[in-house]
């Protein structure tokens, strides 16, 4: 019986709140907080209607450490779940350190003034979390998150040696909008417009953004073109998968999406540097975010499926082996269950599962950890039970 404080009331925050509310035995009390209280009120109403359960809500500026510490001291949670923006990871980790509370997030820190994300800032907290006797779990979403656990499971159970990993992420759904992003537009566009990067033969290789692509036959979706991007789980998996020769990350985008994105880049709308406009300073990508649909509003009319997994190649018992470990999730089904589209669902469910692993003591330690450092079977068993079944396909 534990109390959690969830910070962030977007699409993922809604899913995490619904799923925590479902498990009364583990999550005896649920508190949801955000800068925008009306978002919390909307999720609170949905949880009451769909789950028959009351949750507490609060307002907080996650950039303000003192505000967050005051909220933690008032609420007294066993765990803080961060599903706010990646910019807010470090202030929230600082607040957890000051208040002595465990921490979990889904995406690594990204400085607001630079389109760059890496784990160095959060890994630097390891000794301070150890000294404070608290635990930080990083990247407990789908990718990063489930994909990391798939790789740990493969290393432990399916292979003696792993040579190559390709993480493949496909959203085969259709939301009916000319152009929209499936999670925070500012974070999404910054992620895919920065230079691509992958690890091979002991070093990082950089390429121009969206300059390499491949076709892949995704289960339940079919053949789609995927583009090579840099994604944060590559950085941690390089450390934790022994003998790895190469690891890459690929994500699918339709031609119409690519065309829209290219035009927006060409006219400067994806820029992160402030500009002067009518006597005031604005950041172009933040203005663009205000114009685009809120990802949490896309779910009701979304149709189709996501198909995400890890293509892993190596050897078992002296023989070559190649498998695809994956999950398929349906947008219409997730809307019925938690009033969210599948991209939010596939992130929110493993967030709740990671929290449960921590609160029940199945994953435990003092310091800062990535999810692949713990027993994968415990996580994957709970993941399937909570709505994200997974499969192993021999290739």
KEMI-641416 format. One line per 5 residues: number of its first residue (from 1); for each residue x, y negated, z negated of N, C-alpha, C. Coordinates in steps of 0.05 Angstrom, whole numbers, plus 5000, padded with zeros to 4 digits. Atoms other than C-alpha are relative to their C-alpha. Layout:
# residues N
NUM	X Y Z X Y Z X Y Z  ... .
//
This chain:
# residues 395
1	5017 5024 5000 5000 5000 5000 5018 4975 5000  4982 5022 4998 5036 4938 5025 4986 4976 5012  5011 5026 4989 5023 4865 5043 5019 4989 5021  4983 5010 4979 5048 4836 5108 4991 4971 5007  5004 5027 4990 5055 4764 5132 5008 5000 5029 .
6	4995 5001 4971 5048 4759 5208 5001 4971 5009  4997 5028 4991 5074 4694 5238 5000 5000 5031  5004 5000 4971 5050 4681 5309 4972 5010 5008  5028 4992 4994 4978 4682 5335 4994 4999 5030  5005 4998 4971 4987 4691 5410 4988 5028 5006 .
11	5011 4974 4992 4967 4754 5449 5012 5023 4984  4987 4979 5015 5018 4798 5414 4992 4999 4970  5008 5004 5028 5002 4769 5345 4972 5011 4995  5027 4989 5002 4929 4788 5357 5000 5030 4998  4999 4971 4999 4946 4860 5374 5012 5010 4974 .
16	4987 4991 5024 4993 4867 5314 4980 4998 4976  5019 5003 5021 4939 4840 5268 4978 5021 5001  5020 4979 4997 4886 4887 5295 5010 5027 4991  4989 4973 5006 4931 4948 5290 5007 5003 4970  4995 4998 5029 4954 4931 5219 4974 5003 4985 .
21	5026 4999 5014 4882 4920 5199 4987 5028 5002  5010 4973 4996 4866 4990 5226 5011 5020 4979  4986 4982 5019 4915 5023 5178 4999 4989 4972  5004 5012 5027 4887 5004 5110 5018 5013 4979  4984 4986 5020 4929 5056 5074 5028 4987 4998 .
26	4973 5012 4999 4995 5024 5096 4998 4970 4995  5001 5030 5000 4974 4951 5105 4975 4992 4983  5023 5006 5018 4930 4938 5044 4991 4971 5001  5008 5028 4997 4932 4863 5055 5015 4989 5025  4988 5011 4975 4944 4825 5121 4995 4970 4999 .
31	5002 5030 4998 4959 4750 5126 5011 4992 5027  4991 5010 4974 4964 4716 5194 5004 4970 4999  4994 5029 5001 4997 4648 5201 5011 4990 5027  4991 5012 4975 5011 4601 5259 4999 4969 4997  5001 5029 5000 5023 4528 5274 4972 4990 5006 .
36	5027 5007 4991 4954 4527 5307 4980 5017 4985  5018 4984 5017 4902 4548 5255 4977 5011 5016  5024 4990 4985 4846 4555 5307 5006 5027 5013  4992 4974 4989 4885 4613 5339 4996 5022 4979  5003 4981 5021 4887 4648 5272 4970 5005 4994 .
41	5029 4997 5006 4812 4635 5261 4987 5018 5021  5012 4983 4978 4796 4667 5329 5007 5030 4995  4992 4973 5005 4836 4730 5312 4986 5011 4975  5014 4992 5024 4806 4732 5242 4972 5008 5006  5027 4993 4992 4737 4732 5273 4998 5026 5015 .
46	4999 4975 4984 4755 4787 5322 5004 5024 4982  4994 4978 5018 4784 4831 5267 4975 5006 4983  5025 4996 5016 4720 4821 5225 4979 5015 5017  5021 4988 4982 4676 4840 5285 5007 5028 5009  4991 4974 4988 4717 4898 5313 5010 5020 4979 .
51	4988 4982 5019 4751 4926 5251 4984 5001 4974  5016 5001 5025 4701 4907 5196 5017 4994 4976  4982 5005 5022 4757 4879 5154 5007 4970 4999  4992 5028 5004 4775 4810 5126 5030 4998 4998  4971 5007 5003 4845 4781 5134 5002 4971 4991 .
56	4994 5028 5008 4875 4718 5105 5015 4986 5022  4986 5016 4980 4899 4662 5150 5013 4976 4986  4986 5024 5011 4946 4603 5139 5013 4985 5023  4987 5017 4980 4979 4546 5177 5029 4996 4991  4972 5003 5006 5055 4541 5181 5015 4991 5025 .
61	4981 5007 4978 5109 4509 5224 5024 5018 4996  4979 4980 5003 5157 4566 5235 5028 4989 5004  4974 5013 4998 5213 4518 5252 5009 4988 4974  4995 5013 5025 5209 4490 5182 5005 5021 4979  4993 4979 5019 5246 4536 5134 4986 4996 4973 .
66	5012 5006 5026 5220 4502 5072 4970 5007 5000  5028 4993 4998 5148 4509 5096 4995 5030 4999  5003 4970 4999 5157 4583 5111 5006 5012 4973  4993 4989 5026 5191 4596 5044 4977 4995 4980  5023 5006 5018 5133 4561 5008 4977 5019 5005 .
71	5022 4981 4993 5083 4605 5046 5007 5028 4990  4992 4974 5010 5123 4668 5030 4996 5002 4970  5002 4999 5030 5125 4651 4956 4971 5000 4992  5029 4999 5007 5050 4638 4956 4988 5027 5006  5013 4976 4991 5031 4700 4995 5013 5025 4987 .
76	4984 4978 5012 5086 4746 4966 4997 5026 5016  5002 4976 4983 5088 4795 5025 5023 5019 4995  4978 4981 5001 5130 4858 5027 5017 4998 5026  4986 5002 4974 5149 4843 5100 4989 4976 5015  5008 5021 4981 5148 4784 5147 5004 5010 5028 .
81	4999 4991 4972 5131 4803 5219 5000 4975 5017  4996 5023 4984 5156 4751 5268 4992 5006 5029  5008 4999 4972 5116 4748 5333 4995 4972 5011  5000 5027 4990 5127 4674 5343 5019 4998 5024  4982 5003 4977 5175 4645 5395 5029 5009 4992 .
86	4973 4992 5006 5247 4671 5401 5017 4977 4988  4986 5023 5012 5270 4600 5384 4999 5000 4970  5005 5002 5029 5243 4611 5314 5011 5023 4984  4988 4976 5014 5280 4676 5298 5018 4991 4977  4981 5007 5021 5336 4642 5259 4988 4985 4977 .
91	5013 5012 5024 5293 4595 5217 4984 5020 4984  5015 4980 5015 5249 4654 5199 5018 5019 4985  4981 4983 5015 5309 4697 5181 5011 4985 4976  4990 5017 5023 5335 4639 5138 4979 5000 4978  5021 5001 5020 5268 4636 5103 4998 5027 4985 .
96	5001 4974 5013 5268 4711 5090 5024 5004 4981  4976 4999 5018 5339 4706 5061 4995 4984 4974  5005 5017 5024 5318 4649 5014 4979 5013 4982  5022 4989 5016 5255 4685 4992 5004 5029 4993  4994 4973 5007 5285 4755 4990 4979 5020 5011 .
101	5021 4984 4988 5235 4787 5038 5010 5013 5026  4992 4986 4975 5245 4839 5094 4989 4986 5024  5006 5015 4975 5241 4815 5166 4999 5019 5024  5002 4985 4975 5220 4844 5233 4993 4982 5023  5008 5016 4977 5217 4814 5303 4998 5018 5025 .
106	5003 4986 4975 5206 4834 5376 5019 4991 5022  4982 5011 4979 5255 4791 5415 5023 4985 4987  4977 5013 5013 5324 4764 5401 5000 4970 5004  4999 5029 5001 5342 4692 5388 5008 4988 5027  4993 5015 4976 5345 4642 5445 5000 4970 4993 .
111	4999 5029 5006 5369 4570 5436 4981 4984 5019  5018 5015 4983 5317 4520 5461 5013 4985 5023  4987 5017 4980 5368 4479 5500 5017 5015 5020  4984 4984 4982 5400 4537 5537 4986 5026 5007  5014 4975 4991 5369 4593 5579 5019 5024 4997 .
116	4982 4978 5006 5410 4647 5545 4991 5014 4975  5008 4986 5024 5392 4701 5496 5020 5023 4996  4982 4978 5007 5438 4749 5460 4998 5005 4970  5003 4992 5028 5443 4784 5393 5020 4989 4981  4978 5009 5018 5506 4750 5366 4990 4984 4977 .
121	5010 5017 5021 5466 4699 5326 4987 5016 4978  5014 4984 5021 5423 4751 5291 5018 5021 4988  4981 4980 5012 5477 4804 5283 5018 4986 4979  4983 5014 5019 5516 4750 5245 4987 4999 4972  5014 5000 5025 5463 4756 5190 5004 5026 4984 .
126	4999 4973 5011 5481 4828 5175 5010 5000 4971  4989 5000 5027 5525 4816 5114 4983 4985 4980  5017 5015 5019 5479 4764 5084 4975 5015 4993  5024 4984 5007 5419 4810 5089 5009 5023 4982  4990 4979 5017 5461 4866 5058 5004 4990 4971 .
131	4995 5011 5027 5482 4821 5000 4974 4993 4986  5026 5007 5012 5409 4799 4990 4983 5025 4994  5015 4975 5005 5386 4872 4989 4975 5002 5016  5024 4999 4983 5337 4862 5046 5007 5011 5027  4997 4988 4973 5326 4892 5115 4989 4983 5022 .
136	5009 5013 4976 5320 4860 5183 4999 5020 5023  5002 4982 4978 5294 4901 5241 4995 4983 5025  5000 5016 4976 5307 4870 5310 4988 5015 5023  5009 4990 4975 5269 4881 5374 4981 5024 4999  5019 4978 5002 5211 4926 5353 4975 4994 5017 .
141	5023 5003 4981 5168 4912 5415 5001 5024 5019  4998 4977 4981 5166 4954 5478 5027 4999 5014  4974 5003 4988 5226 4928 5517 5010 4972 4995  4987 4979 5016 5265 4917 5474 4980 5013 4980  5015 4986 5021 5238 4967 5424 4996 5029 5008 .
146	5006 4973 4992 5205 5030 5452 5022 5011 5019  4979 4991 4981 5256 5033 5509 5026 5008 4985  4977 4993 5016 5312 5033 5457 4996 5027 4987  5005 4975 5014 5279 5089 5419 4999 5023 5019  4998 4979 4980 5269 5129 5483 5029 5008 5005 .
151	4972 4994 4995 5344 5124 5495 5012 5016 4976  4990 4985 5024 5359 5146 5423 4990 5028 4999  5012 4974 4999 5311 5204 5430 5014 5018 5021  4986 4985 4979 5344 5225 5496 5028 5008 4991  4973 4994 5009 5413 5221 5465 5000 5023 4980 .
156	5001 4980 5022 5392 5264 5406 4990 5027 5010  5015 4976 4994 5347 5315 5440 5002 5010 5029  5002 4992 4972 5352 5316 5516 5027 5002 5015  4975 5001 4986 5425 5305 5534 5023 5007 4981  4974 4998 5015 5495 5325 5511 5017 4975 5007 .
161	4985 5024 4991 5524 5267 5551 4981 4983 5018  5015 5018 4983 5489 5206 5581 5019 4982 5015  4984 5017 4983 5520 5170 5640 4987 4974 5008  5013 5023 4988 5468 5123 5668 4972 4997 4988  5027 5006 5009 5406 5088 5642 4990 4976 5017 .
166	5014 5022 4986 5358 5046 5684 4973 4997 4985  5026 5007 5013 5301 5013 5644 4983 4987 5021  5018 5009 4978 5242 5002 5692 4973 4992 4988  5025 5012 5012 5183 4957 5674 4982 4991 5023  5020 5006 4979 5122 4954 5719 4974 4992 4988 .
171	5028 5008 5006 5058 4915 5708 4985 5002 5027  5015 4996 4976 5013 4943 5762 4972 4989 4999  5027 5011 5004 4953 4903 5738 4995 4975 5016  5008 5024 4985 4915 4845 5770 4981 4984 4982  5017 5017 5017 4888 4787 5728 4983 4981 5016 .
176	5017 5017 4983 4856 4751 5787 5008 4971 5002  4991 5028 4998 4895 4686 5778 5022 4997 5021  4979 5004 4980 4939 4656 5833 5028 5003 4989  4973 4998 5013 4999 4651 5785 4996 4998 4970  5001 5000 5030 5004 4668 5711 5021 5018 4990 .
181	4981 4982 5013 5054 4699 5664 4986 5016 4979  5013 4981 5018 5038 4758 5619 5007 4995 4971  4995 5009 5026 5071 4728 5558 5009 4971 5002  4995 5028 5001 5093 4658 5537 5014 4990 5026  4989 5008 4974 5105 4622 5604 5029 4989 4999 .
186	4973 5012 5003 5166 4583 5580 5021 5022 4996  4981 4979 5005 5201 4645 5554 5003 5018 5024  5001 4982 4977 5180 4688 5613 5016 4989 5023  4987 5012 4976 5204 4640 5667 5030 4995 4994  4971 5003 5007 5270 4624 5630 5014 5027 5003 .
191	4987 4974 4999 5283 4699 5626 5006 5009 5028  4996 4988 4973 5274 4716 5699 5015 4981 5019  4986 5018 4982 5307 4654 5729 5030 4997 4993  4971 5000 5007 5374 4662 5692 5014 5021 5017  4984 4981 4985 5430 4701 5725 4995 5028 4990 .
196	5002 4972 5007 5422 4776 5727 5026 5011 4988  4976 4990 5014 5470 4818 5686 4996 5030 4993  5002 4972 5008 5484 4892 5675 5028 5009 4991  4975 4990 5012 5538 4935 5642 5009 5025 5016  4990 4977 4985 5582 4983 5682 5030 5002 4996 .
201	4971 4994 5003 5650 5016 5670 5013 4982 4979  4988 5015 5022 5661 4979 5605 5000 4970 5002  5001 5029 4998 5646 4909 5628 4973 4990 5010  5024 5013 4990 5589 4861 5643 5003 4989 5028  5000 5009 4973 5573 4846 5715 4977 4980 5004 .
206	5021 5020 4995 5535 4782 5734 4994 4998 5029  5009 5004 4972 5494 4771 5797 4981 4976 5001  5019 5021 4997 5450 4716 5824 4972 5010 4992  5027 4993 5009 5379 4715 5796 4984 5012 5022  5018 4986 4982 5332 4764 5831 5013 5007 5027 .
211	4986 4995 4975 5386 4781 5882 5002 5030 5007  5000 4971 4995 5382 4857 5874 4973 5012 4993  5026 4987 5005 5320 4900 5880 5001 5029 5008  5002 4972 4992 5299 4973 5887 4971 5008 4999  5026 4988 5001 5237 5013 5900 5000 5023 4980 .
216	5002 4978 5019 5212 5061 5847 4970 5008 4999  5028 4989 5001 5151 5107 5844 4992 5002 4970  5008 5000 5027 5120 5089 5777 4976 5018 4994  5023 4983 5006 5074 5141 5745 4975 4983 4995  5027 5012 5003 5000 5121 5750 4998 4974 5015 .
221	5001 5026 4985 5018 5059 5791 5008 5003 5029  4991 4997 4973 5057 5081 5852 5026 4985 5005  4975 5013 4992 5116 5051 5890 4997 4970 4997  4999 5029 5003 5134 4980 5871 5029 4991 5002  4973 5011 4999 5194 4935 5883 5007 4988 4973 .
226	4991 5010 5026 5233 4920 5819 5026 4985 5004  4977 5017 4997 5285 4866 5810 5018 5003 4975  4981 4997 5022 5349 4871 5768 5001 4974 4984  4998 5023 5019 5347 4824 5707 5019 5007 4978  4987 4994 5026 5386 4817 5643 4979 5001 4979 .
231	5018 4998 5022 5348 4840 5582 5015 5008 4975  4984 4998 5023 5370 4841 5510 5006 5028 4990  4994 4973 5010 5364 4915 5496 5025 5012 5012  4975 4990 4989 5423 4927 5543 5023 4995 4981  4977 5007 5017 5469 4892 5494 5002 5019 4976 .
236	4999 4982 5023 5450 4936 5435 5004 5029 5008  4998 4972 4991 5444 5001 5474 5029 5007 5008  4972 4996 4993 5515 4993 5500 5016 5008 4975  4986 4994 5025 5537 4996 5427 4992 5028 4989  5011 4977 5014 5494 5055 5407 4996 5026 5016 .
241	5001 4976 4984 5492 5104 5466 5028 5008 5008  4972 4991 4997 5557 5143 5467 5006 5007 5029  4990 4991 4974 5596 5151 5532 4986 4988 5024  5015 5013 4979 5551 5106 5573 5018 4988 5021  4984 5012 4978 5578 5088 5642 4986 4976 5012 .
246	5015 5023 4988 5523 5041 5666 4972 4998 4988  5028 5004 5009 5458 5010 5641 4990 4974 5013  5012 5023 4987 5411 4963 5679 4971 4998 4992  5028 5005 5005 5342 4933 5671 4987 4989 5025  5015 5008 4976 5290 4925 5726 4971 4993 4993 .
251	5028 5008 5004 5222 4890 5728 4987 4994 5027  5014 5004 4974 5170 4889 5783 4987 4972 5001  5015 5025 4994 5142 4825 5814 4989 5002 5028  5012 5000 4973 5094 4818 5872 5011 4977 5017  4990 5021 4982 5111 4776 5933 4988 4973 4994 .
256	5013 5026 5006 5060 4723 5914 5012 4987 4975  4988 5011 5024 5091 4715 5845 5028 4988 5007  4973 5009 4993 5161 4709 5875 4998 4973 5016  5004 5024 4984 5136 4656 5925 4994 4976 4982  5006 5022 5019 5104 4614 5870 5024 4992 4984 .
261	4977 5006 5017 5166 4619 5827 5021 4985 5015  4980 5013 4984 5212 4599 5883 4993 4971 5005  5010 5028 4995 5170 4537 5899 5004 4984 4974  4997 5015 5025 5168 4517 5825 5029 4994 4994  4972 5005 5004 5243 4525 5820 5010 4978 5018 .
266	4990 5019 4980 5255 4485 5884 4991 4971 4993  5009 5027 5007 5214 4425 5858 5008 4992 4972  4989 5007 5026 5247 4427 5790 4981 5005 4976  5019 4996 5021 5187 4451 5749 5009 5021 4979  4990 4980 5020 5226 4507 5715 5024 4990 4984 .
271	4977 5011 5014 5280 4460 5689 4996 4998 4970  5002 5002 5029 5296 4459 5614 5013 4975 4989  4988 5025 5009 5332 4392 5612 4978 4978 5000  5020 5021 5001 5289 4332 5591 5003 4980 5022  5000 5021 4979 5269 4281 5644 4982 4977 4990 .
276	5017 5023 5007 5239 4211 5639 4975 5000 5018  5025 5001 4984 5166 4207 5661 4981 4980 4987  5018 5021 5009 5124 4145 5654 5007 4990 4972  4991 5012 5025 5166 4118 5597 5003 5019 4977  4996 4981 5022 5170 4182 5557 5016 5024 5010 .
281	4983 4978 4993 5215 4243 5556 4983 5026 5000  5014 4974 4999 5186 4311 5578 5020 5021 5010  4984 4977 4989 5216 4380 5592 4982 5013 5021  5018 4990 4978 5190 4404 5660 4988 5027 4994  5012 4974 5004 5181 4477 5640 4979 5000 4978 .
286	5020 5002 5021 5142 4457 5578 4974 4987 5011  5023 5011 4986 5096 4414 5622 4987 5022 5017  5011 4978 4984 5088 4474 5669 4985 5019 4983  5014 4982 5018 5070 4517 5610 4972 4990 4993  5027 5012 5007 5013 4469 5593 4981 5003 5023 .
291	5018 4998 4976 4986 4477 5664 4992 5029 5005  5005 4972 4993 4989 4553 5668 4980 5013 4980  5018 4986 5018 4937 4601 5638 5014 5010 4975  4990 4988 5025 4948 4621 5565 4999 5030 5004  5000 4970 4996 4969 4695 5569 4979 5014 4984 .
296	5020 4987 5016 4921 4711 5513 4972 4999 5011  5026 5003 4988 4863 4690 5558 4997 5018 5025  5001 4985 4975 4880 4738 5615 4986 5027 4997  5008 4972 5004 4855 4803 5584 4973 5008 5010  5028 4992 4995 4780 4802 5597 4996 5010 5028 .
301	5005 4992 4973 4785 4808 5672 5024 5016 5012  4976 4986 4990 4851 4846 5677 4993 5029 5007  5005 4972 4992 4849 4912 5715 5027 5012 5008  4975 4986 4992 4903 4964 5728 5016 5009 4975  4984 4987 5022 4960 4994 5687 5028 4989 5000 .
306	4972 5003 5003 5029 4982 5661 5013 5027 5000  4985 4974 5000 5082 5036 5671 5029 4992 4994  4974 5009 5009 5147 5026 5632 5016 5024 4989  4985 4977 5011 5203 5075 5618 5030 4998 5006  4971 4998 4997 5276 5096 5619 5008 5023 5018 .
311	4989 4979 4982 5308 5134 5677 5028 5006 4990  4974 4993 5014 5366 5171 5644 5012 5024 5014  4985 4979 4985 5419 5213 5678 5025 5008 4985  4976 4990 5014 5473 5257 5647 5001 5030 5002  4997 4971 4999 5486 5329 5628 4989 5012 4974 .
316	5010 4984 5023 5454 5382 5583 5009 5029 5005  4990 4972 4998 5487 5450 5570 5016 5004 5025  4981 4998 4977 5538 5436 5625 4987 4995 5027  5014 5004 4974 5485 5421 5678 4990 4971 5002  5010 5027 4996 5465 5355 5709 4970 4998 4993 .
321	5028 5003 5007 5399 5328 5683 4992 4970 5005  5010 5027 4996 5356 5267 5701 4970 5000 4992  5028 5001 5010 5291 5248 5665 4991 4971 5001  5013 5026 5004 5242 5190 5663 4982 5003 4975  5016 5001 5024 5214 5177 5593 4983 4975 5001 .
326	5017 5023 4993 5154 5131 5599 4974 5000 4985  5028 5004 5010 5087 5104 5576 4984 4986 5022  5020 5014 4983 5026 5084 5617 4978 4988 4983  5020 5014 5017 4977 5033 5588 4980 4986 5019  5022 5011 4983 4910 5010 5617 4990 4973 4989 .
331	5009 5027 5008 4891 4936 5615 4971 5000 4990  5028 5001 5007 4816 4949 5612 4995 5014 4973  5003 4986 5025 4823 4999 5555 5010 4984 4976  4989 5016 5022 4866 4953 5513 4981 4976 4994  5019 5022 5004 4815 4896 5523 4977 5010 4982 .
336	5022 4989 5016 4760 4941 5496 5008 5004 4971  4991 4993 5028 4801 4961 5435 5007 4975 4983  4989 5022 5016 4835 4896 5413 4997 4973 5013  5004 5026 4986 4813 4841 5462 5027 4988 5009  4974 5009 4989 4882 4838 5494 5007 5015 5025 .
341	4990 4985 4977 4915 4856 5559 5023 5018 4993  4981 4978 5007 4964 4914 5563 5028 4991 4994  4973 5009 5005 5028 4873 5563 5002 4991 4970  5000 5006 5028 5009 4845 5495 4997 5025 4983  5004 4975 5015 4986 4914 5472 5025 5016 4997 .
346	4976 4984 5001 5050 4949 5491 5022 4988 4983  4981 5013 5018 5089 4898 5451 4990 5002 4971  5011 5002 5027 5042 4893 5392 4998 5027 4985  5002 4974 5014 5032 4967 5377 5027 5009 4988  4974 4992 5013 5107 4983 5368 5009 4981 4978 .
351	4994 5019 5022 5112 4920 5325 4988 5011 4975  5014 4988 5023 5061 4951 5278 5014 5026 4991  4987 4974 5007 5096 5019 5282 5026 4995 4986  4975 5006 5013 5164 4989 5265 4995 4990 4971  5006 5010 5027 5132 4953 5206 4992 5024 4982 .
356	5008 4976 5016 5101 5019 5182 5025 5017 4993  4975 4985 5006 5169 5054 5188 5015 4987 4976  4986 5014 5021 5199 5001 5142 4984 5002 4973  5015 5001 5024 5142 4997 5092 4996 5027 4986  5003 4973 5011 5136 5072 5083 5027 5012 4993 .
361	4974 4991 5007 5211 5079 5074 5012 5020 5020  4990 4980 4980 5220 5124 5136 5025 4988 5014  4976 5015 4990 5268 5071 5165 5008 4981 4978  4993 5017 5022 5307 5038 5110 5030 4994 4999  4972 5008 5003 5372 5001 5098 5002 4971 4993 .
366	4995 5029 5005 5401 4935 5074 5018 4990 5022  4985 5012 4978 5426 4891 5131 4982 4995 5023  5014 5006 4975 5405 4877 5203 5005 5023 5019  4999 4976 4983 5389 4935 5250 4985 4997 5026  5016 4996 4976 5366 4951 5320 4985 5026 4998 .
371	5018 4977 5004 5311 5003 5327 5013 5027 5007  4988 4975 4992 5355 5055 5361 5019 5012 4979  4982 4990 5021 5397 5062 5297 4986 5019 4981  5015 4984 5019 5341 5101 5262 4989 5025 5014  5010 4975 4989 5308 5169 5272 4978 4994 5020 .
376	5020 5007 4979 5269 5165 5338 4974 5015 4998  5024 4983 5000 5220 5222 5327 4978 4989 4982  5020 5012 5018 5186 5188 5268 4985 4977 5013  5011 5023 4987 5174 5125 5308 4982 5009 5023  5015 4992 4976 5151 5161 5372 4974 5015 4993 .
381	5024 4985 5009 5102 5206 5334 4978 4980 4992  5019 5020 5009 5069 5145 5303 4990 4983 5024  5007 5015 4977 5071 5107 5369 4977 5013 5016  5021 4985 4985 5030 5161 5404 4974 5000 4985  5024 4999 5017 4981 5164 5346 4986 4973 5000 .
386	5011 5027 5001 4970 5088 5350 4992 4989 5028  5011 5009 4974 4952 5085 5424 5020 4999 5023  4980 5000 4978 5017 5091 5465 5013 5027 5003  4988 4973 4995 5028 5164 5485 5024 4997 5019  4976 5000 4983 5095 5178 5518 5005 5027 5013 .
391	4997 4976 4984 5118 5229 5569 5029 5002 5009  4974 4995 4988 5182 5261 5594 4996 5014 5026  5003 4989 4973 5185 5274 5669 5028 5008 5010  4975 4991 4987 5242 5316 5699 5000 4989 5028  4998 5013 4974 5267 5281 5761 5016 5018 5019 .
//
